[in-house]
């Protein structure tokens, strides 16, 4: 018995990297974060001025990532009432 031949479908093309948001210190922004829940998503909106925007390592391990860690974008804001988030 012969083994099945692979399909003649075109090879999968890798997806381009997702565009990265760019924020600058002093820029005024409104950020909405949605948290999935069983009863429906919870939306949290924060407005403020950008203090800094950078990538930081998390404690999570992620294979083949820079430093074998998962890197996330971190955005620090200064709210109108002075709170830093």
Buried (B, 14 or more C-beta within 10 A) or exposed (E): EEEEEEEEEEEEEEEEEEEEEEBEEEEEBEBEEEEEEEEEEEEEEBEBBBBEBEEEBEEEEEEEEEEEBBBEEEBBBBEEEEEEE
